[in-house]
Amino acid sequence: MPVCDNAATVVSGFNNVPPPVRGVVRDLRIRWALEEIGRDYRMELFDAMTPRSDEYREWQPFAQVPAFDDGEIRMFESGAILLYLGEQDPRLLPIASATRWQAITWLFAGMNSVEPHVLQINAIDIFHVGEEWAAQARPGAVKLAEKKLAVVEKALADRDWLAGPFTIADILMVTVLRCLDHTDMIAAFPALAAYKARAEARPAFRRALTEQLEAYSAPAGE
Ligand SMILES: N[C@@H](CCC(=O)N[C@@H](CS)C(=O)NCC(=O)O)C(=O)O
């Protein structure tokens, strides 16, 4: 079980978040990658509602999670941390140049081309729910997000994973797609839905998700 109290690798996360965002907080990406390679890690958990300390801001200047420290490198930004871990293990990022760059390309596509649109829908549905501007903006935001989802759907027509083998690009993309779980948007894209289900069935993902949800000490609804 890679979560281990005296592990040298430390990841930051939250010990409580509101129910709508449980299972999508980005430390999941790093937990999942570490579970895939069987690397021990421990979590440094913060209360999401309490301002982070100046000391934490030295680790993660935006005061967000995740941040990462393996005793060699202290870093932040989930995509960068995934790349760092990928560089250390070909199960996350293959060595062969063409596949490696395909994976890096899709990692950036997940972060830059898909995630902003998914986050817009999250903002509308979760953080600004009930606000007039949000209701007005929603149809346009859905349309734009669907355009991006259609591209990923097409890419997955003839392969199980974005770069061929499973890579950090899939960890990134699937954790982005999970932010739409409160909608029926993914169901309209059969290859995407199958891809997401395939990824979420991986034992490493199940372990990472279980660990993340168990860290949220307060019962849902509080
Ligand atoms: N681009 C950053 C985004 C990090 C981020 O948005 N973290 C959220 C949780 S998923 C957070 O810490 N939110 C609380 C806050 O902003 O105070 C990454 O990918 O690591």
The ligand as a MOL file (V3000), in Angstrom:
LIG
                    3D

  0  0  0     0  0            999 V3000
M  V30 BEGIN CTAB
M  V30 COUNTS 20 19 0 0 0
M  V30 BEGIN ATOM
M  V30 1 N -2.8430 24.3550 -12.0960 0
M  V30 2 C -2.8450 23.8260 -10.7580 0
M  V30 3 C -4.2240 24.0310 -10.1800 0
M  V30 4 C -4.2860 23.6070 -8.7350 0
M  V30 5 C -5.6820 23.8140 -8.1580 0
M  V30 6 O -6.5480 24.4580 -8.7770 0
M  V30 7 N -5.8910 23.2580 -6.9620 0
M  V30 8 C -7.1760 23.3860 -6.3130 0
M  V30 9 C -7.7030 22.0070 -5.9220 0
M  V30 10 S -7.9820 21.0000 -7.3380 0
M  V30 11 C -7.0040 24.1400 -4.9980 0
M  V30 12 O -6.0200 23.9860 -4.3170 0
M  V30 13 N -8.0150 24.9510 -4.6630 0
M  V30 14 C -8.0700 25.6570 -3.4240 0
M  V30 15 C -7.6270 27.0810 -3.5310 0
M  V30 16 O -7.4320 27.5750 -4.6480 0
M  V30 17 O -7.5170 27.6880 -2.4680 0
M  V30 18 C -2.4470 22.3370 -10.8090 0
M  V30 19 O -2.7990 21.6850 -11.8050 0
M  V30 20 O -1.7900 21.8450 -9.8790 0
M  V30 END ATOM
M  V30 BEGIN BOND
M  V30 1 1 1 2
M  V30 2 1 2 3
M  V30 3 1 2 18
M  V30 4 1 3 4
M  V30 5 1 4 5
M  V30 6 2 5 6
M  V30 7 1 5 7
M  V30 8 1 7 8
M  V30 9 1 8 9
M  V30 10 1 8 11
M  V30 11 1 9 10
M  V30 12 2 11 12
M  V30 13 1 11 13
M  V30 14 1 13 14
M  V30 15 1 14 15
M  V30 16 2 15 16
M  V30 17 1 15 17
M  V30 18 2 18 19
M  V30 19 1 18 20
M  V30 END BOND
M  V30 END CTAB
M  END
